[in-house]
């Protein structure tokens, strides 16, 4: 009789451990996604503030930043936001190089660098957690748990 209970108990305990592991991975990837979206939002805010500050000295770059910041949408898909951020990064780097020539702009340059640094860290953490949950969903037990938990593989953010 004890053997029957052991045969029943081992798979149940194993399922509980696998389920909890999947929940932990899902929670981690969702948290890291929120951090990435927050960093994207901060970059847009930085771009808007920068556009206002450079409107007189660099009107073309200011207009481009304003247009990119205006096209940012909270409802857009992550891939759309990443593409927007790539374009935003190009403009911010161009502006940063021009601003570094004058010591009066140290505060603006620092804001750009901080936004860049936060974005890189957030993307690295998200990509790591997304790879972990994607690897778990590729396993046979993970596919079953993924269906039960309505989990899909996560997008990896790639920068060129």
Secondary structure, 3 states (H helix, E strand, C coil): CHHHHHHHHHHHHHHHHHHHHHHHHHHHHHHHHHHHHHHHHHHHHHHHHHHHHCCCCCHHHHHHHHHHHHHCCCCCCHHHHHHHHHHHHHHHHHHHHHHCCCHHHHHHHHHHHHHHHHHHHHHHHHHHHHHHHHHHHHCHHHHHHHHHHCCCCCCCCCCC
